[in-house]
Amino acid sequence: MFTPAGRIPDQYTCVGADASPPLAWSGAPAGAKGLVLIVDDPDAPSGSFTHWIVYNLPPTIAGLSAGVPRAEALSQGGRQGLNDFGRVGYNGPCPPPGRAHHYHYRIFALDQLLHFDAEPNAEMVRTAMRTHVLAEGETTGIFSR
């Protein structure tokens, strides 16, 4: 794990194993039907870049362990969408050499589950959840090469 606003360890980036980091949260509100996790980098050269999308997580779970498999369906419930690399699951920070980038890990509690006909990308998930957010939380990590 990393501390809020702290450096993301190499093992969770393209420099290391590129495994997803362990994450923990609490406080899903009553009435939450599902959680959405979105990880993005607003400092990317081409604009905001999404590294991970997980949706329909059960509101009863309090986090994800490190190294979530890159599969559409997760064993504890929930599904992964397409990141901006065009892949299902997590792909970690991999900025060009130079200044540090900020990676926002956002969790959203929704009043309904999301349904898609195909693997969704970040824009599809954001659009589908737009009017259904009950609560949200965020932590940010930094990384540079």
C-alpha positions as CSV (number, residue, x, y, z in Angstrom):
1,M,0.0,0.0,0.0
2,F,1.0,3.6,-0.1
3,T,0.2,6.5,2.1
4,P,-2.1,9.3,0.9
5,A,-0.1,11.6,-1.4
6,G,2.8,9.2,-1.0
7,R,4.9,7.5,-3.7
8,I,3.3,4.4,-5.2
9,P,5.7,1.4,-4.7
10,D,7.4,0.1,-7.9
11,Q,5.7,-3.3,-7.6
12,Y,2.4,-1.6,-8.4
13,T,3.8,0.1,-11.5
14,C,5.2,-0.8,-14.9
15,V,8.7,-0.6,-13.3
16,G,7.9,-3.6,-11.1
17,A,5.3,-6.4,-11.3
18,D,2.5,-4.0,-12.4
19,A,0.2,-5.7,-9.8
20,S,-2.8,-3.8,-8.4
21,P,-2.1,-2.4,-4.9
22,P,-4.1,-3.4,-1.8
23,L,-6.9,-1.0,-1.2
24,A,-9.2,-0.5,1.8
25,W,-12.3,1.6,2.4
26,S,-15.2,1.8,4.8
27,G,-18.5,3.6,5.3
28,A,-20.6,2.5,2.4
29,P,-24.0,4.1,3.0
30,A,-27.2,2.3,3.6
31,G,-28.9,1.8,0.3
32,A,-25.7,1.2,-1.6
33,K,-26.2,-1.6,-4.2
34,G,-22.7,-1.6,-5.6
35,L,-19.3,0.1,-5.6
36,V,-17.2,1.5,-8.4
37,L,-13.5,2.0,-8.3
38,I,-11.8,4.2,-10.9
39,V,-8.1,4.9,-11.0
40,D,-6.8,7.6,-13.3
41,D,-3.9,9.9,-14.0
42,P,-5.0,13.5,-14.9
43,D,-1.3,14.4,-15.6
44,A,-1.0,12.1,-18.6
45,P,0.3,13.9,-21.8
46,S,-2.9,13.2,-23.7
47,G,-5.2,14.2,-20.8
48,S,-6.8,12.1,-18.1
49,F,-5.8,8.4,-18.5
50,T,-7.7,5.6,-16.8
51,H,-5.6,2.7,-15.3
52,W,-8.4,0.6,-13.7
53,I,-12.1,0.3,-13.6
54,V,-14.0,-2.0,-11.3
55,Y,-17.8,-1.9,-11.0
56,N,-20.6,-3.7,-9.2
57,L,-18.4,-4.5,-6.3
58,P,-20.6,-5.7,-3.3
59,P,-21.0,-2.8,-0.9
60,T,-20.2,-5.2,2.0
61,I,-16.6,-5.7,1.1
62,A,-14.1,-3.3,2.6
63,G,-11.3,-3.5,0.0
64,L,-9.3,-5.4,-2.5
65,S,-6.1,-7.4,-2.0
66,A,-3.0,-6.8,-4.0
67,G,-2.7,-8.5,-7.3
68,V,-6.3,-8.6,-8.4
69,P,-6.4,-11.0,-11.5
70,R,-6.9,-9.3,-14.9
71,A,-10.2,-11.0,-15.5
72,E,-13.6,-9.5,-16.3
73,A,-15.4,-11.1,-13.3
74,L,-13.9,-11.0,-9.8
75,S,-14.2,-13.9,-7.4
76,Q,-15.5,-11.6,-4.5
77,G,-18.1,-10.1,-6.9
78,G,-17.8,-7.2,-9.2
79,R,-16.5,-6.8,-12.7
80,Q,-13.5,-5.0,-14.4
81,G,-13.8,-2.8,-17.4
82,L,-11.4,-1.7,-20.1
83,N,-8.7,0.7,-19.0
84,D,-7.2,3.2,-21.4
85,F,-4.5,0.7,-22.4
86,G,-7.5,-1.2,-23.9
87,R,-7.1,-4.1,-21.4
88,V,-9.4,-5.5,-18.8
89,G,-8.1,-5.0,-15.2
90,Y,-5.3,-3.0,-13.7
91,N,-2.3,-1.6,-15.4
92,G,-0.3,0.6,-13.1
93,P,1.5,3.9,-13.4
94,C,3.9,4.2,-16.3
95,P,4.4,7.9,-17.0
96,P,7.1,9.1,-19.4
97,P,10.4,10.0,-17.6
98,G,10.3,13.3,-15.9
99,R,7.9,14.9,-13.4
100,A,5.8,13.0,-11.0
101,H,2.2,12.1,-12.0
102,H,-0.7,12.0,-9.6
103,Y,-2.9,8.8,-9.5
104,H,-6.4,9.2,-8.2
105,Y,-8.0,6.1,-6.6
106,R,-11.7,6.9,-6.3
107,I,-14.4,4.7,-4.8
108,F,-18.1,5.5,-5.4
109,A,-21.2,3.9,-3.7
110,L,-24.1,3.7,-6.1
111,D,-27.8,3.2,-5.5
112,Q,-28.0,0.6,-8.3
113,L,-25.8,-1.9,-10.2
114,L,-24.5,-1.1,-13.6
115,H,-25.4,-3.1,-16.7
116,F,-23.5,-3.2,-20.0
117,D,-23.8,-5.2,-23.2
118,A,-20.0,-5.3,-23.6
119,E,-16.9,-4.6,-21.5
120,P,-17.3,-0.9,-20.6
121,N,-14.6,1.7,-20.7
122,A,-14.2,4.6,-18.3
123,E,-16.5,6.9,-20.1
124,M,-19.3,4.3,-20.3
125,V,-19.0,3.7,-16.5
126,R,-18.9,7.4,-15.6
127,T,-22.0,8.1,-17.8
128,A,-23.9,5.1,-16.4
129,M,-23.2,6.1,-12.7
130,R,-23.6,9.8,-13.1
131,T,-27.0,10.2,-11.3
132,H,-26.6,7.2,-9.0
133,V,-23.7,8.2,-6.7
134,L,-24.6,8.1,-3.0
135,A,-21.1,8.7,-1.6
136,E,-17.5,8.8,-2.7
137,G,-14.0,8.7,-1.4
138,E,-10.5,9.3,-2.8
139,T,-6.8,8.8,-2.1
140,T,-4.0,9.9,-4.4
141,G,-0.6,8.4,-4.9
142,I,2.3,9.8,-6.9
143,F,4.8,8.1,-9.2
144,S,7.6,9.2,-11.5
145,R,10.3,7.5,-13.6
